[in-house]
Amino acid sequence: MFTGLIQSIGTIKKNNYGVVVNGCSSFSPLKLGDSISVDGVCLTVSELMNDSFTANISEETLKRTNLAEKAQKNGFVNLEPALRLSDRLGGHIVSGHIDGLGEVISIENLKNSWNLRVSWNDLNFCKYMCDKASISLNGISLTISETYIDGCEFSLAVIPHTWSNTCLQFLTIGEKVNLEVDLMAKYAEKLLKVNNNDSVLKQSTIISSQWLKEQGWN
């Protein structure tokens, strides 16, 4: 698990077995098997090399995230080591399991912040969006400032510190970004589905003589 508070900007490139990620000195030493968030994607350290590590990437991850494209051009990535139980949760709970890709629609440099407007590629995730909710964009914990078109587009207000200390500073219009919705929204949806399930609602909690017989009581 992660917090969405980025600790380093690194780079990613392809190798024969997956990818090589550079730029981990700020939270070294790493160990084999450690989990690192790379642009919001939870990767496992398979080999250590000074300030970098190697990780394997599945076909599912390549299909659902922007890492394949970034690895082709040695692109910049946001890095965060896994959360310790003793750490402060300054952002929100981020699993490192990307839901889908978004696209940057606009970037506006305001007086005290930057305003990003992003759209979902997969419209199935629009339902999880609401004003002032949390979302992970390329591994960064951000707050949704406003939603549009039933959540299929949304804007994010980014303060200067976050902008200058993450890969957001390199974003371009039309770029693909990794998105992970708040886990709490998914759990709430699951609970509502269970509570609305007819088979569950029809289960009787009344203890009758017939029910006792069926359970082995005489």
Buried (B, 14 or more C-beta within 10 A) or exposed (E): BBBBBBBBBBBBBBEEEBBBBBBBEEBEEBEEEBBBBBBBBBBBBEBBEEBBBBBEBEEEBBEBBBBBEBBEEEBBBBBBBBBEEEEEEEBBBBBBEBBBBBBBBEBEEEEEBBBBBBBBBEEEBBEBBEEEBBBBBBBBBBBBBBBBEEBBBBBBBBEEEBBEBBBBEEBEEEBBBBBBBBBEBBEEEEEEEEEEEEEEEEEEEEEEEEEEEEEEEE
